[in-house]
Amino acid sequence: MGGGEIEWAELANQFHRDSSYQESLLMEHEVLNTTMEFRGNPNLTIIPPAPDLRPNRPFEGAVCVYRAQVKYGLMLPPQPEFKEILNFFQLIPAQLSPNVITYVCSFLKLLQAQGIPWTLSLFRNLFSWMVVPGYRGCLALRSKTMKAIFSGASSSHSNWRDYYFFVGGDLGIPLTLECALLSSSVTPSGQRGTLPRRL
């Protein structure tokens, strides 16, 4: 799972080059509803969609989050287990399909019910990454066992990439792959900039 099946550098390049992203269809009031539980955190800046922003072209210091990810259990800032996964594999939330959120949250509930502590090694032994067909640079999870661990965890979430917003602040995870690689980041327009107004 640590990269034997996936070319991680090529995955990042595909994510950067993906020009199929459309402007987010989320309205501002929908962003407010989606982020209701997190807006009280002074360390977070919730950024609404804008015409020139895309999941692979956010503002400096911000990451893209899909509405479906929050719906299926992703917290902001992310839970410690998600932080560990994202940091270990050097991934950003925009690369994770809703399937990943569903599987990890279900897995955490199962561990808690059985009194088993979370470890990244256990996660890596039970799951493997797979590239989402047609979505360049995006990943889903699958069970390494023949029998699906979670029979109710669907990997199909229609139009999930069309509904997204952005979050800035102290998230404890990698920023965009571009911002992580560049020592001096610029806004999508090519000019230096700061985070836009917060919600």
Secondary structure, DSSP 8 states (H G I E B T S, - for coil): --SSSS-HHHHHHHHHH----------HHHHHHHTTTTTT-TTEEEE---TT-BTTB--TTEEEEEHHHHHTT--SS--HHHHHHHHHHT--GGGB-HHHHHHHHHHHHHHHHHT----HHHHHHHEEEEE-TTSTT-EEEEESSSS-S-TT--S--TTGGGSEEEEEE--SS---HHHHH-SS---TTSS--------
